[in-house]
Amino acid sequence: MALISLEDLDGLDDEQLDDDITDNPEPMDEDDRLLSHWQAVASTHQVSVPPEMTGPIQEMTRNSQQRESLPFTLVSRHEKMGEVLYEERVYPAGHWACVTRGEDLYEQSISMAFMKLMRFICKENSAGRYLGMTVPVVSNIHMMEDSVTFEKDVQTAFFLPTEFQTSPLQSYDPDITIVYREPIRVIARMFRGTTTEETVNRQIGLLWEILGDAVDVRRDTYMVAVFENPGVPYRRNEIWFIRRDL
């Protein structure tokens, strides 16, 4: 997926970082090396990471352990031969920071949105400080009438950490809106790897095959939840189908 990163880069050793910057013969400090790595990852999705992202990259790397998981209530888990096919969960109401982008590619929209969210998380907010990261970051996908093609506009959302839920912060970026969302009940299936439009469509099809047509979920919109940074080869993601009722 084109999200620039959702977790720290501590798992990247020096050799991995060096591989990203072999074209640059000049000595680089650690901050430059991190930026170069992110730029290398983003370029595979036709997205550029501007130098002004160096500050947010540093901040998120320093605070990589401050990650909060979205709370949820597990309704049911469905397994077959020891493999979890899907889970049904209820996520509570809460405030989200949301960005909508409509780039040429799905992964570009997600990337551009998350870079804005990164800056919001890293001090460009009314508190003027690092907020802490929550996972997963969730993208809402709306389908065209053919039920196969994604609409161009994709909304990417970051759940505000618990300490800010009762008094939501404001963003200095007018593209970021703080939205209160009602509880949702989802059917979630985990998958690993990239999250391009092609791979997400494949996962939607696989979950429909498992569930059959009788399940009462929305068909016009789905959600993609991303838990790990794109440098992880088989990173964890989930496809969420949305129940019509709680």
N, C-alpha and C positions, 0 to 999 in steps of 0.2 A: 504494500500500500504506500501511497505517497505521503502519509503522515511522516513528518521529519523525525520525530522520536517521541516515545512515550515512557521511556525509562532511562536510567543512567547508562553511560558508556563504559562503566568499569569492567565489563566483561570483554571489552576489546583490548587485546594485548598490543604491545608495541609493534609487532610484525604486521598485524591487521591495519593499524593506523599508517604504518610506513607504506603499505601497498597502495593506499589511497593517494599518496602524495609523491610517488616515484618520479613524476614529471617535473617536480620542483626541486632543483638541486640546492637551493639555499637552505641553511639551517632554520628550523622553525621551533618556536616555543610550544608548550603544551596547548595553549588556547588556540593557536593557529592550526595545530594538528587536529584538534577536535572539530574546528570549523571546516577544515579540508575534508575530514571524513564525512561530515554531514552533507557537504556539497557533492561528494562522490556518490553517496547513496541517493540523494535527491535527483541527480542528473539522470539516473536510470529511469526516472519517471517523468523526464522532461520538465523538471522544476529546478529553479536556481535558488540557492540560499544566499541572501545578501550579507555583506560583512556586518551590518548592524545587528544581525542575529547572534553575534559572538557573545554579547552580554547575557541574553536569555539562555544560550547553550551552557555557558559557565555556571549560571545560577541553578539550572536544573540538574547539572552534573554534581554540583556541590551538595545539593539537597536531595539526592537521588533516593534516600531511604524514607523520605517523608511522602509516602504514597498511601492513600486511603482508598479502600475498596468500597464501591457502592453497596449500601445495605440492600438486602432483599430477603423475602420469605420464600423458602422452597416449598412448592405445592406438591410436586411429584417428580420422580426420576424414572426414566424408562430405559431398560438395559436389555441387551441380547448377547448371550454368550460372554458375559463379563464386560462388554463394551457399552458405554453410555451412549444411547442413540440421541436422546434429548432430555432436557429438564424443563419443567414448567415453573415459573417464578413470578412473584409479584414484587415490583419495585415501588417504593413509596413516593409520595408527592415531594417536590422539592424545587429549588431554584437551580437553573442551569445557565451557563454562559454560552450563547449560541452565535454561530457565524454561518451565513449562507453564501455559497460561491457557485458560479456557473461557468467553469472553464471548459475548454474543448474536451478534456479527458476527465473522467470521474476521479482518478487518482490525483490529478492536478487540483481539482476543486478541494479535495480533502487536505492536500498539502498546504495550499494557500490559506485555508481556514485555520489549520492548526498552528501555523506560524503566527497568525494574529492572536490566537488563544495563548500561545507561549508568552508573548509579550505582556498580555493581560495578567497571566499567572506570575510573571517575573517583574513585579513592581509597577507596571503601567495600569494602576488601578487606584481607586480612591483611598485605599489604605496605605499605598506607597511602599508595599513590602511584598516579599515572596509569599504566595498563598499556600503552597503545598499542592501536590498533584493528586488527583483522584483517577482511578481506573475502573472500568474502561472508558475511553472516549468513544462516543456513540455518534454514528452518522445516520440520518434519515434519508432513505431513498424512495422516491416516488416513481411509479411506473407509468409509461405511456400506455395508450389504449391496447397496444399489441401484447401487453403484459410481459414483455421481454426487454424492451429498451428503457433505460433509465432516463427520466427527465433531467435536463441539464443542471438545474439548481439542486444542490445537495446541502443540507444543513448539518453541520458538525457541532457537537455539544459537549461541554465539560461540566460535570456536576460540581457545584461549589462545595468546598470542604465543610464539615459539620459546623465549625465555629462561625461560619458566615451564612448559614442557612436562615437564621432568624433575622439577621440584619444584612441583607445582600449588598455586596459592593457594586460600584459602578465602574465602567470602563471609560478610558479616555478615547478609545477608538469608536466612532459612531457605527461601525459595521458590527460591533459586538453588542448584543442585547441580552439583558438578564431576564429570563423567562421562567415563570412558575408553571411547572407541569404537574398535572394530576397523576395519581398512581396508574401504573400500567401492568398488565399481566401478559407475559411473553412466553413463547415456546422457544427455547434457546438450544442451538446445536453448535458444538465446538468444531472448528477446523483449523488447520495449520497451513502456513504459507503466506503468499501474497494476497492482496485484496483489490484486484483490478475489477473492472466491470465484468469481464469474462469469468473470473474465478468466483465472484459473488453470485452471478447468475447461475453458475453450476451448483453452488451450495443451496441456493433457493430451490432449484429443481430436485436435488437430492432429498431435502427435507420434505418437499411435497410428496415424493415417492414413499417416504416412510410414513407420513401422516395419512395419506389418502385425501379424498376430496370432502369428506364429511366434517372435518374440523372447522369450527366457526372462528376463523381468523380473517384479518383484512388481506385483500389481494392487491390493493392499490399502493401499499407502502410497506417497506420492510426496514429493519435496522441492522447495521453492522457495528459490532462492538470490538474494539481493538485494545489489546492488553499489553503488547510488547513492541519494542522498537523495531524498525524494518531491517536493521542489521542482523537480527536473529533469523537464521535460515528457515526454521520451521516455527515461526512465531505463532502465538495463540490468538485466535480470533473467534468470534461467534456470529452466527446469523440468527436474528430474532424475528419470529413471526408475532404479530400483535393480536391478542385476543380482542374481540369486539366488546366484551364485558368482563368485569372483574370476577 
